[in-house]
Amino acid sequence: MSGIYIHIPFCKQACHYCNFHFSTSLKYKSQMIDAILKEIDLQKNYLADKNLETIYFGGGTPSLLDERDLNLFFEKINQIFEVKKDAEITLEANPDDLTLEKLRMLKSTPINRLSIGVQSFSEIDLKTMNRAHNVMEAESCIQNAQSLGFDNLTVDLIYGSPTTSNNQWETNVQKLFDFEIPHLSCYCLTVEPGTALDHFVKKGKAQPVDDEKAAHQFEVLMQMMEANGYDHYEISNFAKPGKYARHNSNYWSGKSYLGVGPSAHSFDGKSRQWNIANNALYIKAVEFEGMESSNLRPRFEKEILSSEQQYNEYVMTALRTMWGCDLGKIKTWGNDFEKHFLKSSEFFVQNETMEKDGDHFILTKKGKLLADNIAMEMFVAGLS
């Protein structure tokens, strides 16, 4: 089973922390949709398995799509792929877009899961992040979605923001318990190069992220989620049993997926490719693909993954999950990789940032605070 990711590169306004590819101008929205539809045709043979178990509209802000736009995508996908009857079909959405009218429209489409970018239930936080919605819109869109039968909801929150006190962070998380949200994604605020937040921090107009405060809020998060019956199944993701995000879980387990739209990535198990991150150039590249032109940039770049890269990617993603790294999987790359993994994991098992459960190596709560650093320490180079 495979999945498809559709990148919608438009937003009403730019959040200060965001470094994803998007444009705040909707001028070329119709041309972009036509180009993405054409790319789905161009990529129809990319996935060996034509059976789709997940479809994910990400961005950007996919909730800017109207009913006609969505129907065009579903028509095209159904022409080429076999979509499972119980497929998980997710749309990322901002609260200010999710009016009652918009939610009714979405309910009439095949979309059965909403990922709502709340980020905080504090007006100060939202203003500082330059979010387009307010707290009232965040609360009402969740209530309205549930009243219309959207029971498979996930909500994004951000911790570690200078304006988010420890008390406010607990309030944010508790609010979602009160709403009985089955899935929660929580991300630490990061100052990405080139973002407005990066500029503000460098100019002294915004405070940098306090690592100790962020770590404390993450620890509080883990405690609250466990106490309320959520599985911490990936570093940034928590879910009630049976409510794991199937699309993202497939990423972390190394399944193949097709990504369409500017900046979208695709993976077929042995190679990775990524589309050009420029709206105008993407549209032109798709329109003229196959035609000779010395001035035309290719639609995507491609990389064949070496054994080392495949191993490193597996370690990076698997260690982030509750299932950890499977030694049986490590062995498929050969004895040298197995020896390296076992040797490099010894230190982390001894200092209790990692534990061994049969053939599985899993990060402890202490280790989850250092996940990326631990993975990098276990990377290999030059073994194949």
C-alpha positions as a Python dict, from the first residue, in 0.01 Angstrom:
ca = {
    (1, 'M'): (0, 0, 0),
    (2, 'S'): (118, 350, -87),
    (3, 'G'): (33, 711, -12),
    (4, 'I'): (19, 1041, -196),
    (5, 'Y'): (105, 1385, -60),
    (6, 'I'): (-30, 1697, -234),
    (7, 'H'): (145, 2024, -151),
    (8, 'I'): (-78, 2331, -175),
    (9, 'P'): (169, 2625, -169),
    (10, 'F'): (-58, 2911, -64),
    (11, 'C'): (-123, 3091, 266),
    (12, 'K'): (-325, 3399, 362),
    (13, 'Q'): (-26, 3535, 554),
    (14, 'A'): (320, 3422, 660),
    (15, 'C'): (365, 3284, 1011),
    (16, 'H'): (685, 3426, 1154),
    (17, 'Y'): (838, 3085, 1232),
    (18, 'C'): (748, 2901, 910),
    (19, 'N'): (1010, 2790, 658),
    (20, 'F'): (784, 2569, 442),
    (21, 'H'): (738, 2661, 78),
    (22, 'F'): (435, 2883, 20),
    (23, 'S'): (315, 3208, -137),
    (24, 'T'): (77, 3464, 11),
    (25, 'S'): (-47, 3553, -339),
    (26, 'L'): (-330, 3343, -481),
    (27, 'K'): (-286, 3498, -826),
    (28, 'Y'): (-177, 3173, -990),
    (29, 'K'): (-391, 2935, -784),
    (30, 'S'): (-584, 2793, -1082),
    (31, 'Q'): (-266, 2745, -1287),
    (32, 'M'): (-104, 2574, -991),
    (33, 'I'): (-392, 2330, -948),
    (34, 'D'): (-379, 2249, -1320),
    (35, 'A'): (-4, 2190, -1292),
    (36, 'I'): (-38, 1958, -991),
    (37, 'L'): (-311, 1762, -1170),
    (38, 'K'): (-81, 1725, -1469),
    (39, 'E'): (206, 1616, -1245),
    (40, 'I'): (-13, 1338, -1103),
    (41, 'D'): (-48, 1217, -1463),
    (42, 'L'): (325, 1250, -1524),
    (43, 'Q'): (398, 1051, -1208),
    (44, 'K'): (131, 783, -1255),
    (45, 'N'): (392, 509, -1282),
    (46, 'Y'): (611, 626, -992),
    (47, 'L'): (447, 399, -736),
    (48, 'A'): (477, 27, -804),
    (49, 'D'): (168, -28, -589),
    (50, 'K'): (-132, 161, -728),
    (51, 'N'): (-335, 93, -414),
    (52, 'L'): (-353, 406, -200),
    (53, 'E'): (-418, 379, 172),
    (54, 'T'): (-354, 747, 248),
    (55, 'I'): (-402, 1083, 77),
    (56, 'Y'): (-265, 1393, 248),
    (57, 'F'): (-328, 1756, 150),
    (58, 'G'): (-49, 1962, 308),
    (59, 'G'): (107, 2300, 260),
    (60, 'G'): (87, 2587, 280),
    (61, 'T'): (-280, 2602, 367),
    (62, 'P'): (-488, 2340, 182),
    (63, 'S'): (-804, 2466, 352),
    (64, 'L'): (-791, 2750, 98),
    (65, 'L'): (-910, 2498, -164),
    (66, 'D'): (-1276, 2514, -264),
    (67, 'E'): (-1510, 2226, -346),
    (68, 'R'): (-1430, 2234, -718),
    (69, 'D'): (-1057, 2219, -649),
    (70, 'L'): (-1092, 1919, -421),
    (71, 'N'): (-1321, 1735, -660),
    (72, 'L'): (-1068, 1782, -941),
    (73, 'F'): (-799, 1621, -728),
    (74, 'F'): (-1016, 1327, -627),
    (75, 'E'): (-1130, 1270, -986),
    (76, 'K'): (-771, 1263, -1108),
    (77, 'I'): (-650, 1037, -826),
    (78, 'N'): (-935, 791, -883),
    (79, 'Q'): (-855, 777, -1255),
    (80, 'I'): (-503, 652, -1184),
    (81, 'F'): (-506, 481, -846),
    (82, 'E'): (-719, 241, -646),
    (83, 'V'): (-814, 420, -327),
    (84, 'K'): (-894, 186, -38),
    (85, 'K'): (-1246, 216, 100),
    (86, 'D'): (-1104, 288, 445),
    (87, 'A'): (-825, 516, 320),
    (88, 'E'): (-714, 793, 555),
    (89, 'I'): (-770, 1121, 369),
    (90, 'T'): (-631, 1421, 558),
    (91, 'L'): (-660, 1794, 496),
    (92, 'E'): (-445, 2043, 687),
    (93, 'A'): (-655, 2343, 785),
    (94, 'N'): (-630, 2674, 964),
    (95, 'P'): (-907, 2762, 1211),
    (96, 'D'): (-1000, 3085, 1033),
    (97, 'D'): (-1084, 2887, 717),
    (98, 'L'): (-1302, 2632, 897),
    (99, 'T'): (-1629, 2817, 902),
    (100, 'L'): (-1943, 2610, 948),
    (101, 'E'): (-2013, 2648, 575),
    (102, 'K'): (-1662, 2531, 483),
    (103, 'L'): (-1684, 2236, 719),
    (104, 'R'): (-2016, 2128, 565),
    (105, 'M'): (-1853, 2140, 223),
    (106, 'L'): (-1555, 1935, 340),
    (107, 'K'): (-1790, 1679, 495),
    (108, 'S'): (-1944, 1624, 151),
    (109, 'T'): (-1604, 1524, 7),
    (110, 'P'): (-1400, 1206, 71),
    (111, 'I'): (-1191, 1392, 334),
    (112, 'N'): (-1228, 1207, 665),
    (113, 'R'): (-951, 1358, 877),
    (114, 'L'): (-868, 1720, 960),
    (115, 'S'): (-531, 1843, 1084),
    (116, 'I'): (-601, 2177, 1249),
    (117, 'G'): (-316, 2424, 1304),
    (118, 'V'): (-422, 2577, 1635),
    (119, 'Q'): (-65, 2624, 1776),
    (120, 'S'): (-193, 2791, 2097),
    (121, 'F'): (-504, 2895, 2285),
    (122, 'S'): (-337, 3222, 2388),
    (123, 'E'): (-405, 3543, 2196),
    (124, 'I'): (-56, 3672, 2278),
    (125, 'D'): (104, 3356, 2139),
    (126, 'L'): (-104, 3370, 1821),
    (127, 'K'): (-24, 3736, 1763),
    (128, 'T'): (347, 3679, 1823),
    (129, 'M'): (348, 3390, 1574),
    (130, 'N'): (149, 3602, 1325),
    (131, 'R'): (-127, 3345, 1298),
    (132, 'A'): (-436, 3446, 1101),
    (133, 'H'): (-688, 3313, 1355),
    (134, 'N'): (-786, 3395, 1712),
    (135, 'V'): (-867, 3176, 2011),
    (136, 'M'): (-1243, 3193, 1957),
    (137, 'E'): (-1204, 3067, 1599),
    (138, 'A'): (-978, 2785, 1717),
    (139, 'E'): (-1232, 2666, 1973),
    (140, 'S'): (-1540, 2707, 1753),
    (141, 'C'): (-1393, 2527, 1452),
    (142, 'I'): (-1313, 2222, 1667),
    (143, 'Q'): (-1663, 2220, 1816),
    (144, 'N'): (-1827, 2265, 1475),
    (145, 'A'): (-1613, 1995, 1312),
    (146, 'Q'): (-1710, 1748, 1583),
    (147, 'S'): (-2078, 1841, 1560),
    (148, 'L'): (-2070, 1760, 1188),
    (149, 'G'): (-1917, 1418, 1246),
    (150, 'F'): (-1544, 1479, 1203),
    (151, 'D'): (-1430, 1251, 1483),
    (152, 'N'): (-1082, 1186, 1340),
    (153, 'L'): (-915, 1513, 1429),
    (154, 'T'): (-557, 1606, 1501),
    (155, 'V'): (-445, 1942, 1637),
    (156, 'D'): (-101, 2107, 1620),
    (157, 'L'): (44, 2291, 1917),
    (158, 'I'): (377, 2473, 1956),
    (159, 'Y'): (575, 2474, 2280),
    (160, 'G'): (887, 2666, 2379),
    (161, 'S'): (767, 3003, 2250),
    (162, 'P'): (896, 3297, 2460),
    (163, 'T'): (536, 3409, 2517),
    (164, 'T'): (411, 3064, 2621),
    (165, 'S'): (440, 3034, 2999),
    (166, 'N'): (450, 2693, 3163),
    (167, 'N'): (96, 2749, 3293),
    (168, 'Q'): (-27, 2848, 2948),
    (169, 'W'): (133, 2538, 2798),
    (170, 'E'): (-54, 2313, 3042),
    (171, 'T'): (-374, 2505, 2962),
    (172, 'N'): (-320, 2447, 2587),
    (173, 'V'): (-281, 2073, 2632),
    (174, 'Q'): (-568, 2042, 2881),
    (175, 'K'): (-796, 2226, 2641),
    (176, 'L'): (-751, 1945, 2388),
    (177, 'F'): (-827, 1684, 2653),
    (178, 'D'): (-1148, 1873, 2725),
    (179, 'F'): (-1234, 1860, 2353),
    (180, 'E'): (-1150, 1487, 2349),
    (181, 'I'): (-916, 1528, 2052),
    (182, 'P'): (-782, 1180, 1962),
    (183, 'H'): (-449, 1290, 1812),
    (184, 'L'): (-207, 1569, 1896),
    (185, 'S'): (110, 1688, 1723),
    (186, 'C'): (340, 1911, 1930),
    (187, 'Y'): (647, 2087, 1796),
    (188, 'C'): (912, 2293, 1966),
    (189, 'L'): (940, 2644, 1829),
    (190, 'T'): (1258, 2662, 1622),
    (191, 'V'): (1425, 2967, 1474),
    (192, 'E'): (1472, 2863, 1112),
    (193, 'P'): (1723, 3058, 898),
    (194, 'G'): (1564, 3314, 668),
    (195, 'T'): (1231, 3334, 852),
    (196, 'A'): (1083, 3650, 997),
    (197, 'L'): (1144, 3507, 1344),
    (198, 'D'): (1513, 3459, 1262),
    (199, 'H'): (1532, 3824, 1154),
    (200, 'F'): (1355, 3944, 1469),
    (201, 'V'): (1584, 3745, 1698),
    (202, 'K'): (1897, 3875, 1523),
    (203, 'K'): (1768, 4233, 1553),
    (204, 'G'): (1679, 4189, 1919),
    (205, 'K'): (1307, 4233, 1847),
    (206, 'A'): (1221, 3881, 1965),
    (207, 'Q'): (1363, 3656, 2233),
    (208, 'P'): (1546, 3337, 2132),
    (209, 'V'): (1401, 3002, 2235),
    (210, 'D'): (1490, 2906, 2593),
    (211, 'D'): (1609, 2545, 2560),
    (212, 'E'): (1558, 2464, 2929),
    (213, 'K'): (1204, 2598, 2924),
    (214, 'A'): (1127, 2409, 2602),
    (215, 'A'): (1264, 2086, 2751),
    (216, 'H'): (1052, 2135, 3063),
    (217, 'Q'): (738, 2189, 2857),
    (218, 'F'): (813, 1875, 2655),
    (219, 'E'): (854, 1674, 2975),
    (220, 'V'): (526, 1812, 3109),
    (221, 'L'): (363, 1721, 2776),
    (222, 'M'): (482, 1359, 2800),
    (223, 'Q'): (353, 1332, 3157),
    (224, 'M'): (12, 1479, 3074),
    (225, 'M'): (-36, 1266, 2764),
    (226, 'E'): (54, 944, 2944),
    (227, 'A'): (-177, 1028, 3233),
    (228, 'N'): (-464, 1081, 2989),
    (229, 'G'): (-422, 756, 2795),
    (230, 'Y'): (-235, 875, 2487),
    (231, 'D'): (44, 672, 2325),
    (232, 'H'): (363, 866, 2258),
    (233, 'Y'): (412, 685, 1929),
    (234, 'E'): (650, 938, 1767),
    (235, 'I'): (859, 1215, 1922),
    (236, 'S'): (615, 1490, 1819),
    (237, 'N'): (296, 1283, 1801),
    (238, 'F'): (54, 1144, 2056),
    (239, 'A'): (-264, 948, 1992),
    (240, 'K'): (-532, 744, 2156),
    (241, 'P'): (-487, 374, 2070),
    (242, 'G'): (-598, 309, 1711),
    (243, 'K'): (-583, 678, 1618),
    (244, 'Y'): (-225, 696, 1490),
    (245, 'A'): (-170, 904, 1175),
    (246, 'R'): (-143, 636, 907),
    (247, 'H'): (9, 866, 645),
    (248, 'N'): (292, 991, 865),
    (249, 'S'): (343, 646, 1015),
    (250, 'N'): (412, 520, 665),
    (251, 'Y'): (684, 784, 629),
    (252, 'W'): (848, 668, 949),
    (253, 'S'): (826, 299, 854),
    (254, 'G'): (989, 357, 514),
    (255, 'K'): (692, 290, 286),
    (256, 'S'): (684, 439, -63),
    (257, 'Y'): (494, 760, -128),
    (258, 'L'): (441, 1008, -409),
    (259, 'G'): (462, 1382, -346),
    (260, 'V'): (320, 1630, -597),
    (261, 'G'): (330, 2008, -604),
    (262, 'P'): (621, 2250, -562),
    (263, 'S'): (880, 2139, -300),
    (264, 'A'): (704, 1801, -251),
    (265, 'H'): (922, 1495, -188),
    (266, 'S'): (874, 1139, -316),
    (267, 'F'): (1031, 812, -202),
    (268, 'D'): (1025, 471, -371),
    (269, 'G'): (1235, 277, -123),
    (270, 'K'): (1568, 320, -300),
    (271, 'S'): (1564, 678, -427),
    (272, 'R'): (1430, 1014, -318),
    (273, 'Q'): (1329, 1308, -533),
    (274, 'W'): (1209, 1658, -456),
    (275, 'N'): (1029, 1912, -669),
    (276, 'I'): (1151, 2261, -739),
    (277, 'A'): (1048, 2502, -459),
    (278, 'N'): (933, 2790, -678),
    (279, 'N'): (572, 2828, -790),
    (280, 'A'): (631, 2996, -1126),
    (281, 'L'): (919, 2767, -1222),
    (282, 'Y'): (727, 2460, -1109),
    (283, 'I'): (426, 2551, -1326),
    (284, 'K'): (650, 2613, -1625),
    (285, 'A'): (849, 2294, -1571),
    (286, 'V'): (533, 2082, -1558),
    (287, 'E'): (379, 2258, -1858),
    (288, 'F'): (682, 2204, -2079),
    (289, 'E'): (809, 1873, -1941),
    (290, 'G'): (943, 1657, -2222),
    (291, 'M'): (1006, 1952, -2450),
    (292, 'E'): (1360, 2057, -2530),
    (293, 'S'): (1456, 2390, -2378),
    (294, 'S'): (1799, 2499, -2263),
    (295, 'N'): (1645, 2760, -2033),
    (296, 'L'): (1402, 2529, -1853),
    (297, 'R'): (1488, 2401, -1505),
    (298, 'P'): (1390, 2038, -1437),
    (299, 'R'): (1079, 1979, -1227),
    (300, 'F'): (1267, 1773, -970),
    (301, 'E'): (1604, 1656, -850),
    (302, 'K'): (1669, 1291, -771),
    (303, 'E'): (1909, 1103, -548),
    (304, 'I'): (1975, 727, -546),
    (305, 'L'): (2023, 637, -182),
    (306, 'S'): (2335, 442, -86),
    (307, 'S'): (2319, 167, 175),
    (308, 'E'): (2462, 414, 427),
    (309, 'Q'): (2193, 671, 349),
    (310, 'Q'): (1916, 412, 372),
    (311, 'Y'): (2051, 293, 707),
    (312, 'N'): (2092, 648, 841),
    (313, 'E'): (1739, 746, 736),
    (314, 'Y'): (1599, 435, 900),
    (315, 'V'): (1783, 502, 1227),
    (316, 'M'): (1674, 868, 1227),
    (317, 'T'): (1305, 792, 1170),
    (318, 'A'): (1268, 462, 1358),
    (319, 'L'): (1431, 593, 1676),
    (320, 'R'): (1168, 866, 1688),
    (321, 'T'): (889, 607, 1720),
    (322, 'M'): (762, 397, 2009),
    (323, 'W'): (866, 85, 1816),
    (324, 'G'): (1228, 193, 1784),
    (325, 'C'): (1494, 34, 1563),
    (326, 'D'): (1450, -331, 1471),
    (327, 'L'): (1778, -523, 1464),
    (328, 'G'): (1626, -754, 1204),
    (329, 'K'): (1588, -457, 971),
    (330, 'I'): (1943, -342, 1044),
    (331, 'K'): (2073, -686, 943),
    (332, 'T'): (1934, -646, 591),
    (333, 'W'): (2216, -401, 519),
    (334, 'G'): (2483, -652, 623),
    (335, 'N'): (2707, -756, 910),
    (336, 'D'): (2909, -433, 917),
    (337, 'F'): (2594, -227, 973),
    (338, 'E'): (2473, -465, 1245),
    (339, 'K'): (2809, -448, 1427),
    (340, 'H'): (2818, -70, 1403),
    (341, 'F'): (2461, -38, 1534),
    (342, 'L'): (2520, -270, 1829),
    (343, 'K'): (2845, -100, 1924),
    (344, 'S'): (2712, 254, 1894),
    (345, 'S'): (2395, 171, 2090),
    (346, 'E'): (2590, 33, 2390),
    (347, 'F'): (2664, 378, 2535),
    (348, 'F'): (2302, 493, 2510),
    (349, 'V'): (2170, 175, 2671),
    (350, 'Q'): (2420, 217, 2956),
    (351, 'N'): (2328, 581, 3022),
    (352, 'E'): (1956, 491, 3007),
    (353, 'T'): (1864, 708, 2711),
    (354, 'M'): (1785, 389, 2519),
    (355, 'E'): (1650, 51, 2621),
    (356, 'K'): (1662, -289, 2454),
    (357, 'D'): (1342, -489, 2420),
    (358, 'G'): (1429, -812, 2241),
    (359, 'D'): (1562, -703, 1903),
    (360, 'H'): (1416, -355, 1934),
    (361, 'F'): (1608, -52, 2058),
    (362, 'I'): (1379, 221, 2191),
    (363, 'L'): (1446, 567, 2333),
    (364, 'T'): (1353, 626, 2695),
    (365, 'K'): (1179, 946, 2809),
    (366, 'K'): (1524, 1083, 2886),
    (367, 'G'): (1644, 982, 2540),
    (368, 'K'): (1351, 1148, 2365),
    (369, 'L'): (1490, 1484, 2471),
    (370, 'L'): (1807, 1401, 2274),
    (371, 'A'): (1660, 1202, 1985),
    (372, 'D'): (1829, 1378, 1694),
    (373, 'N'): (2169, 1385, 1863),
    (374, 'I'): (2151, 1015, 1949),
    (375, 'A'): (2056, 924, 1593),
    (376, 'M'): (2343, 1126, 1450),
    (377, 'E'): (2588, 953, 1684),
    (378, 'M'): (2467, 620, 1540),
    (379, 'F'): (2500, 720, 1174),
    (380, 'V'): (2750, 540, 951),
    (381, 'A'): (2977, 650, 668),
    (382, 'G'): (3179, 441, 426),
    (383, 'L'): (3066, 91, 527),
    (384, 'S'): (2937, -30, 189),
}
